[in-house]
Amino acid sequence: MGIFPNETSAIRLVGAILTDLHDEWQATERRYLSEDSMSLLYPQRDSLATAELTAGD
């Protein structure tokens, strides 16, 4: 006898866990990769000038 009586109940549990995790990621400000780790991938972009839009533009 296994932990789950059938495949459908295992899929239902996994779906419930994924739905809960999805809701947490939607409700909070989280990132998979931090800004610091992403800046290491593209160091030349940090030195480029960035355009800024203002309300009068």
MARMIRO-765904 format. One record per residue (C-alpha): residue in three letters; z, x, y; residue number from 1. Coordinates in nm, 4 decimals, padded with zeros to 6 digits. Example, Ala and Ser with C-alpha at 12.3 -4.5 7.8 and 13.67 -1.06 7.14 Angstrom:
BEGIN
  residu        pz        px        py  num
     ALA   00.7800   01.2300  -00.4500    1
     SER   00.7140   01.3670  -00.1060    2
//
This chain:
BEGIN
  residu        pz        px        py  num
     MET   00.0000   00.0000   00.0000    1
     GLY  -00.1000   00.1398   00.3381    2
     ILE   00.0530   00.0983   00.6807    3
     PHE  -00.2066  -00.1617   00.7804    4
     PRO  -00.2952  -00.4562   00.5578    5
     ASN  -00.6647  -00.4309   00.6487    6
     GLU  -00.9138  -00.2525   00.8735    7
     THR  -00.9125  -00.5318   01.1325    8
     SER  -00.5409  -00.4906   01.2033    9
     ALA  -00.5847  -00.1147   01.2556   10
     ILE  -00.8725  -00.1755   01.4982   11
     ARG  -00.6648  -00.4360   01.6815   12
     LEU  -00.3781  -00.1872   01.7276   13
     VAL  -00.6083   00.0893   01.8516   14
     GLY  -00.7748  -00.1566   02.0923   15
     ALA  -00.4378  -00.2656   02.2299   16
     ILE  -00.3321   00.0952   02.2887   17
     LEU  -00.6619   00.1810   02.4602   18
     THR  -00.6382  -00.1294   02.6793   19
     ASP  -00.2858  -00.0336   02.7844   20
     LEU  -00.3941   00.3225   02.8679   21
     HIS  -00.6935   00.1923   03.0626   22
     ASP  -00.4674  -00.0347   03.2701   23
     GLU  -00.2356   00.2572   03.3492   24
     TRP  -00.5261   00.4765   03.4641   25
     GLN  -00.6623   00.1944   03.6821   26
     ALA  -00.3260   00.1222   03.8462   27
     THR  -00.2300   00.4790   03.9357   28
     GLU  -00.3949   00.7698   04.1136   29
     ARG  -00.4625   01.0062   03.8224   30
     ARG  -00.7291   01.2619   03.7510   31
     TYR  -00.8539   01.4116   03.4296   32
     LEU  -00.9037   01.7440   03.6069   33
     SER  -00.7101   01.8589   03.9128   34
     GLU  -00.8807   01.9606   04.2362   35
     ASP  -00.7634   02.3188   04.1825   36
     SER  -00.9256   02.3448   03.8397   37
     MET  -01.2499   02.1921   03.9693   38
     SER  -01.2612   02.4366   04.2624   39
     LEU  -01.2605   02.7219   04.0099   40
     LEU  -01.5851   02.5842   03.8641   41
     TYR  -01.7671   02.5831   04.1983   42
     PRO  -01.6055   02.8460   04.4239   43
     GLN  -01.9103   02.8738   04.6548   44
     ARG  -01.8729   02.5089   04.7616   45
     ASP  -01.5307   02.5766   04.9136   46
     SER  -01.6815   02.8105   05.1726   47
     LEU  -01.9593   02.5736   05.2846   48
     ALA  -01.9225   02.3692   05.6007   49
     THR  -01.8593   02.0007   05.5404   50
     ALA  -02.0032   01.7304   05.7650   51
     GLU  -01.7615   01.4734   05.8962   52
     LEU  -01.8551   01.1246   06.0097   53
     THR  -01.6645   00.9631   06.2919   54
     ALA  -01.6444   00.6011   06.3993   55
     GLY  -01.8823   00.6677   06.6916   56
     ASP  -02.1655   00.8073   06.4748   57
//
